[in-house]
Amino acid sequence: MLQQTQVATVLPFYQRFLARFPTLACLARARKPEVLALWSGLGYYRRAGHLLDAARHVVREQGGRIPDDPGRFSRLPGVGRYTAGAVLSIAFDRPLPVLDGNVARVLARVFALEASVRDPRGARTLWSLATALVPARRAGEWNQALMELGATICLPRAPRCGACPVRTTCRALALGRVEGLPAAGTRPATRKVRRAVALIERSGRILMARRAGPLLDGMWEPPGVDLGPGAEARAALASELGRCGLRVRLQPTGHIVRHRITRSDIEVEVWRGELLESPRSRPGLRFVSPSAGAVPMSALARRLTRRPEER
């Protein structure tokens, strides 16, 4: 859950998740929609699928015990170098490094390095340094200290250098370069997405469609369509609804919802839909009460189903 997500955001999801799945065996027996429903609103939904797959693998192949061997642990679904280092050092005292944005910032400043974690060459330099520094014992405490130092003292802007326990050995501070390090690196371009969705209500429930794809696979949201350059929203949306077997009269609401996910800026036109005939039963369509939590919904889907003044 902490991959690319702040602690304050994660905590309530973590507590609800553990209350429902207190053991690996409980999680391994769960169905994916149930896991996604508890993950709804946290984002990066592939993580939930990876966690479920990893739990099933550990229960089935490892006798229910998390492997403490770096090679075997790293082969679990969704585990990369950072996750392996964090989990194995903290849980099993393995002398493995971690490198997230906070740790990279601390190392770049203490050693006055131009290296950026976003640049492959810079990342290699920082990983090598983190590996060389990690102690043979109490590696988990060392890694947590580095992460905490970056999160609370060595901040991206206005760092609290006067309160820093390593200020006397910080090369960037001695050189007056704290604000300029680490190097910014190249950020991936942001993708602009236009989308139109239809809110179709029946007896207080809203029609939802199950998404497929790498980012939102298995999540549910009002049926909609991405709009290409110059596309007319009504025509494109009507065509997509027809492909789903729905005959709908569309009315504009005038509402635009803006949302950001990963590196995409999404602008959603919201339309009101009136069914002209009862839809045929389809596996990827169902009417649900958004507040009931019956299906996993993305944060954007929850915004779309709220009253206009709450979106």
C-alpha positions as CSV (number, residue, x, y, z in Angstrom):
1,M,0.0,0.0,0.0
2,L,2.9,2.4,0.7
3,Q,4.2,2.1,-2.9
4,Q,3.9,5.6,-4.3
5,T,1.4,6.5,-1.6
6,Q,1.8,8.5,1.6
7,V,1.4,7.0,5.1
8,A,-1.5,9.3,6.1
9,T,-3.5,8.2,3.0
10,V,-2.7,4.5,3.6
11,L,-3.5,4.1,7.3
12,P,-7.3,3.9,7.2
13,F,-7.2,1.5,4.2
14,Y,-4.6,-0.6,6.0
15,Q,-6.7,-0.8,9.1
16,R,-9.8,-1.9,7.2
17,F,-7.9,-4.3,5.1
18,L,-6.3,-6.1,8.2
19,A,-9.7,-6.1,9.9
20,R,-11.1,-8.1,7.0
21,F,-8.0,-10.1,6.2
22,P,-6.1,-10.7,9.4
23,T,-4.0,-13.5,8.0
24,L,-2.4,-14.6,4.8
25,A,-4.8,-17.5,4.7
26,C,-7.8,-15.3,4.9
27,L,-6.5,-13.1,2.1
28,A,-5.6,-16.1,-0.1
29,R,-9.2,-17.4,0.1
30,A,-10.7,-14.0,-0.9
31,R,-12.1,-13.2,-4.3
32,K,-10.5,-10.4,-6.3
33,P,-13.6,-8.2,-6.4
34,E,-13.7,-8.2,-2.6
35,V,-10.0,-7.3,-2.4
36,L,-10.5,-4.5,-4.9
37,A,-13.5,-3.2,-3.0
38,L,-11.4,-2.7,0.1
39,W,-8.7,-1.0,-2.0
40,S,-11.2,1.3,-3.7
41,G,-10.0,4.9,-3.6
42,L,-6.4,4.1,-2.8
43,G,-5.4,4.0,-6.5
44,Y,-2.8,1.9,-8.4
45,Y,-5.1,-1.1,-8.3
46,R,-2.6,-3.5,-9.8
47,R,-1.1,-3.6,-6.4
48,A,-4.2,-5.2,-4.9
49,G,-4.1,-7.9,-7.5
50,H,-0.4,-8.5,-7.0
51,L,-1.0,-8.7,-3.2
52,L,-3.7,-11.3,-3.6
53,D,-1.6,-13.4,-6.1
54,A,1.4,-13.2,-3.7
55,A,-0.7,-14.3,-0.7
56,R,-2.1,-17.3,-2.7
57,H,1.4,-18.2,-3.8
58,V,2.8,-18.1,-0.3
59,V,0.0,-20.2,1.1
60,R,0.1,-22.7,-1.7
61,E,3.9,-22.9,-2.4
62,Q,5.5,-21.7,0.9
63,G,3.3,-23.3,3.5
64,G,1.9,-20.0,4.5
65,R,5.3,-18.5,5.5
66,I,6.7,-15.4,3.9
67,P,10.1,-16.4,2.4
68,D,13.0,-14.5,3.9
69,D,15.4,-15.4,1.1
70,P,15.8,-12.4,-1.2
71,G,15.7,-14.5,-4.4
72,R,12.5,-16.2,-3.5
73,F,10.8,-13.1,-2.0
74,S,11.7,-11.1,-5.1
75,R,9.8,-13.5,-7.3
76,L,6.5,-12.9,-5.6
77,P,4.0,-10.9,-7.8
78,G,4.4,-7.1,-7.5
79,V,7.7,-7.2,-5.6
80,G,10.5,-5.0,-6.9
81,R,13.9,-4.0,-5.5
82,Y,12.5,-1.4,-3.1
83,T,9.7,-3.6,-1.7
84,A,12.2,-6.5,-1.2
85,G,14.7,-4.3,0.6
86,A,12.0,-2.7,2.8
87,V,10.2,-5.8,3.8
88,L,13.2,-8.1,4.2
89,S,15.3,-5.6,6.2
90,I,12.5,-4.6,8.5
91,A,10.9,-8.0,9.0
92,F,13.9,-10.3,8.8
93,D,16.9,-8.0,9.4
94,R,18.4,-8.8,6.0
95,P,21.1,-6.3,5.1
96,L,19.4,-4.9,2.1
97,P,19.0,-1.3,1.1
98,V,16.0,0.8,0.2
99,L,15.8,3.7,-2.2
100,D,12.6,5.7,-2.4
101,G,12.3,9.5,-3.1
102,N,13.0,10.3,0.6
103,V,16.1,8.2,0.8
104,A,17.4,9.4,-2.6
105,R,17.0,13.0,-1.4
106,V,18.9,12.4,1.8
107,L,21.8,10.6,0.1
108,A,22.1,13.2,-2.7
109,R,22.3,16.0,-0.2
110,V,24.6,14.3,2.4
111,F,27.1,13.4,-0.4
112,A,26.4,16.4,-2.6
113,L,25.5,14.2,-5.6
114,E,23.9,15.4,-8.8
115,A,22.3,12.0,-9.2
116,S,18.5,11.8,-9.7
117,V,16.5,8.7,-8.9
118,R,14.4,9.4,-12.0
119,D,17.4,9.1,-14.2
120,P,18.6,5.5,-14.8
121,R,22.3,6.4,-14.4
122,G,21.5,8.4,-11.3
123,A,19.4,5.6,-9.8
124,R,22.2,3.2,-10.3
125,T,24.6,5.5,-8.5
126,L,22.2,6.0,-5.6
127,W,21.4,2.3,-5.3
128,S,25.1,1.5,-5.2
129,L,25.6,4.1,-2.4
130,A,22.6,2.8,-0.4
131,T,23.9,-0.8,-0.7
132,A,27.4,0.3,0.5
133,L,26.0,2.1,3.5
134,V,23.4,-0.4,4.8
135,P,24.8,-2.1,8.0
136,A,25.1,-5.8,8.5
137,R,22.8,-5.7,11.5
138,R,19.6,-3.7,12.3
139,A,19.3,-2.8,8.6
140,G,15.6,-2.3,9.0
141,E,16.2,0.4,11.6
142,W,18.7,2.1,9.4
143,N,16.4,2.0,6.4
144,Q,13.5,3.4,8.4
145,A,15.7,6.1,9.8
146,L,16.7,7.2,6.3
147,M,13.1,7.2,5.1
148,E,11.9,9.1,8.2
149,L,14.7,11.6,7.9
150,G,13.7,12.4,4.3
151,A,10.0,12.5,5.2
152,T,10.2,14.8,8.2
153,I,13.5,16.8,8.1
154,C,15.2,16.6,4.7
155,L,12.1,17.9,2.9
156,P,12.0,18.7,-0.8
157,R,11.3,22.4,-0.1
158,A,12.3,24.3,3.0
159,P,14.3,21.5,4.6
160,R,14.7,21.7,8.4
161,C,18.5,21.7,8.3
162,G,18.8,23.1,11.9
163,A,17.1,20.0,13.3
164,C,19.0,17.5,11.2
165,P,21.1,15.0,13.1
166,V,23.6,14.7,10.3
167,R,23.9,18.4,9.4
168,T,27.6,18.5,10.4
169,T,28.5,15.9,7.8
170,C,26.1,17.1,5.1
171,R,28.1,18.2,2.0
172,A,25.2,20.0,0.4
173,L,24.7,22.1,3.5
174,A,28.4,22.9,3.7
175,L,28.4,24.0,0.0
176,G,25.2,25.9,0.3
177,R,23.5,23.7,-2.2
178,V,20.7,22.0,-0.2
179,E,17.9,23.6,-2.2
180,G,19.5,22.6,-5.5
181,L,19.9,18.9,-4.7
182,P,19.0,16.3,-5.8
183,A,18.9,17.1,-9.5
184,A,15.3,17.5,-10.7
185,G,15.6,14.8,-13.4
186,T,13.2,14.4,-16.3
187,R,9.6,13.9,-15.4
188,P,7.5,11.8,-17.7
189,A,5.1,13.8,-19.9
190,T,1.5,14.2,-18.6
191,R,-1.1,12.7,-20.8
192,K,-4.4,14.6,-21.4
193,V,-7.5,12.4,-21.5
194,R,-11.0,13.5,-22.5
195,R,-13.8,11.2,-21.5
196,A,-17.6,11.2,-21.5
197,V,-19.7,9.1,-19.1
198,A,-23.4,8.4,-18.8
199,L,-25.2,8.4,-15.4
200,I,-28.1,6.0,-15.9
201,E,-30.3,5.5,-12.8
202,R,-33.0,3.0,-11.9
203,S,-34.8,2.7,-8.6
204,G,-32.0,4.7,-6.8
205,R,-29.2,2.6,-8.3
206,I,-26.7,3.6,-11.0
207,L,-25.6,1.5,-13.9
208,M,-22.0,0.5,-13.7
209,A,-19.6,-1.1,-16.2
210,R,-16.6,-3.2,-15.3
211,R,-13.3,-1.7,-16.7
212,A,-10.5,-3.8,-18.2
213,G,-6.9,-2.7,-18.8
214,P,-3.6,-2.4,-16.9
215,L,-4.7,0.5,-14.6
216,L,-8.3,-0.1,-13.6
217,D,-8.8,-3.8,-14.4
218,G,-11.8,-5.1,-12.4
219,M,-13.0,-1.7,-11.2
220,W,-16.5,-0.5,-11.8
221,E,-17.6,2.9,-13.0
222,P,-20.4,4.6,-15.0
223,P,-20.2,3.5,-18.7
224,G,-18.2,5.8,-20.8
225,V,-15.7,6.3,-23.6
226,D,-12.4,8.1,-24.2
227,L,-12.8,10.9,-26.7
228,G,-10.3,11.3,-29.5
229,P,-9.2,14.7,-30.8
230,G,-12.2,16.6,-32.2
231,A,-14.7,13.8,-31.2
232,E,-18.2,14.8,-30.5
233,A,-19.1,13.5,-27.0
234,R,-22.8,12.7,-27.5
235,A,-22.2,10.6,-30.7
236,A,-19.2,8.8,-29.3
237,L,-20.9,8.0,-26.0
238,A,-24.1,6.8,-27.8
239,S,-22.0,4.6,-30.0
240,E,-20.2,3.0,-27.0
241,L,-23.5,2.5,-25.1
242,G,-24.9,0.8,-28.2
243,R,-21.9,-1.5,-28.4
244,C,-22.8,-2.5,-24.8
245,G,-26.4,-3.3,-25.9
246,L,-27.9,-0.1,-24.4
247,R,-30.5,2.1,-26.1
248,V,-30.3,5.4,-24.2
249,R,-31.5,9.0,-24.6
250,L,-28.6,11.3,-23.5
251,Q,-29.0,14.7,-22.0
252,P,-26.1,17.0,-21.1
253,T,-25.6,18.0,-17.4
254,G,-23.1,20.7,-18.1
255,H,-20.8,19.2,-15.4
256,I,-17.1,18.6,-16.0
257,V,-15.1,16.5,-13.5
258,R,-11.3,16.8,-13.6
259,H,-9.2,14.1,-12.1
260,R,-5.6,12.9,-12.1
261,I,-4.4,9.3,-12.0
262,T,-0.8,8.3,-12.4
263,R,0.4,10.5,-15.2
264,S,-2.9,11.3,-16.8
265,D,-5.0,14.4,-16.5
266,I,-8.6,13.3,-17.1
267,E,-11.4,15.6,-18.0
268,V,-14.8,13.9,-17.9
269,E,-18.0,15.2,-19.4
270,V,-21.0,14.0,-17.4
271,W,-24.2,13.1,-19.3
272,R,-27.6,11.9,-18.0
273,G,-28.9,8.8,-19.6
274,E,-32.5,7.6,-19.9
275,L,-33.0,3.9,-20.8
276,L,-35.3,3.5,-23.8
277,E,-35.7,-0.3,-23.1
278,S,-34.6,-2.6,-20.4
279,P,-31.0,-3.7,-20.9
280,R,-30.1,-7.3,-21.5
281,S,-28.2,-9.0,-18.8
282,R,-24.5,-8.8,-19.4
283,P,-21.6,-9.8,-17.2
284,G,-19.9,-6.4,-17.4
285,L,-22.9,-4.3,-16.5
286,R,-25.0,-4.1,-13.3
287,F,-27.1,-1.6,-11.4
288,V,-25.6,-0.8,-8.0
289,S,-26.0,1.5,-5.1
290,P,-22.7,3.5,-5.0
291,S,-22.9,3.9,-1.2
292,A,-23.3,0.2,-0.5
293,G,-19.8,-0.9,-1.4
294,A,-21.1,-3.9,-3.4
295,V,-18.5,-3.5,-6.2
296,P,-15.0,-2.0,-6.3
297,M,-15.1,1.5,-7.6
298,S,-12.2,3.9,-8.4
299,A,-11.9,7.3,-6.7
300,L,-13.1,8.9,-10.0
301,A,-16.2,6.7,-10.2
302,R,-17.1,7.6,-6.6
303,R,-16.8,11.3,-7.5
304,L,-18.9,10.9,-10.6
305,T,-21.8,9.2,-8.7
306,R,-22.0,11.9,-6.0
307,R,-24.3,14.9,-6.2
308,P,-22.9,17.6,-8.5
309,E,-22.0,20.0,-5.6
310,E,-19.9,17.2,-4.0
311,R,-17.9,16.2,-7.0
